Amino acid sequence: MRKTILTAILAVTTALPAAADTIRVGMSGGYFPFTFTRADELQGFEVDFLNAIGEETGDEIEFVTMSFSGLIGALESGRIDTVANQITITPEREAKFAFSQPYVYDGAQVVVKAGNEDAITGPESLQGKSVAVNLGSNFEELLRNLPYADDIDIRTYESNIAQDTALGRVDAFVMDRVSSGQVIKESPLPLALAGQPFDEIRNALPFRNDDDGKAMRDRVDAAITTLKENGKLAEISQKWLDADVTKPAAAE
């Protein structure tokens, strides 16, 4: 009789779904249209994307907002489990973190005050100019790796990057193409794209490079594959970006 009861308990336990984890997702809440706050509600591409991942994995998604420059440190210290803020894969970051597969493919873009796009036509014409980049983003490193980097006055910003460009306080800013286009579309500021995108960018979710981090990464990565295959990821991209940036340009 006791054996029968134990067998029944084991059968019920086996049938129960695994307990859901909480995935703590760090984001700035200030990077339109990927993560921003409107009417006191956190929203954007990244918010919809991570909520869709939670629906696939069964995990609870907890969003934690902080300044962009503090996100990587919060991940390293264990205060959050990943960062969803258009984090670009770089060799330095790959050496420290376990990345998911890319879910956004983009390019770096120069943006100037409207009317200056004939004078600044791309990265080559940034020589002798002041150029703003978001503090903690990979765009500073990208500019510093240009062969003429010593001739560029690179300035890091936490905010007001578009405003200061429109007001002439800096000559240009560099951001990803998708965000740049959306900022120009939504903003009353006189801004314009300068030249074509340069340097392919692959954005993905970083996790700590330990057993727990890799296990979470693998679970999330499987969900990303499902969202790509069932069209949900492309749907989220179209909703927020008016384009599907979820696959390499060569695959289109």
URQUI-V630234 format. One line per field, one symbol per residue. ss: DSSP state (~ for helix, > for strand, _ for the rest). phi: phi as a letter, one per 20 degrees, with the letter a starting at -180 (. if undefined). Layout:
ss = ???
phi = ???
//
This chain:
ss = _~~~~~~~~~~~~~~______>>>>>>__>>___>>>>__>>>_~~~~~~~~~~~~~__>>>>>>__~~~~~~~~~~____>>____>__~~~~~~>>>____>>>>>>>>>>_________~~~~___>>>>>____~~~~~~____~~~_>>>>>___~~~~~~_____>>>>>~~~~~~~~~~____>>>>>>>>>>>>>__>>>__~~~~~~~~~~~~~~~~~~~__~~~~~~~~~~_______~~~_
phi = .fffffffffffffffffffedeedebemccfeebbdclmdfbpgfffffffffffeneeddecdafgfeffffffenfcdbcdbleefcgffffdceefffcbdbbfceccfgodfeeddqffeefndececfgneefffgffeffdgfedeececebmffffffenfcfaccbfgffgfffffeeffecbfdmefcmfdddbeecfecffffffgfffffffgffffenffffffffedlaedebggfef
//
